[in-house]
């Protein structure tokens, strides 16, 4: 199996190197291994999903009630 560094994964996934390290520490990158200070990440490992959001539809289809008029606003 081929491995890449956190820096290479950061460039590949479009996020910071530190964020990749945190994801590895949290166990969210499948197959990532730590050797001293360096993370070895499988070359074919997918970028973990953003855990801040459950589903995209929840955020984009949300309707809010306007407190002033009582109507629905988008």
C-alpha positions, 0 to 999 in steps of 0.5 A, a space after each residue: 500500500 502506498 502512503 502520502 504525508 499530511 501535507 500531500 493529503 492537505 493539497 489533495 483535499 483542499 484543506 490545511 495540513 493541520 486539519 488533516 492532522 486533527 482528522 487523523 488524530 480523531 480517527 476519521 481517516 481510514 488507515 492513517 498511521 502515525 510514525 513519531 511526528 509524521 502521519 502516513 495516510 493511504 494514497 487512496 483514502 477519501 476525504 472525511 465528510 464534514 461532521 458539522 452538518 448532518 445533511 445538505 438539505 437541512 441547511 438549504 431548504 430551511 424556512 424561517 418565520 419573520 418575527 415582524 410580519 409572521 410570514 415565511 421568508 427564505 
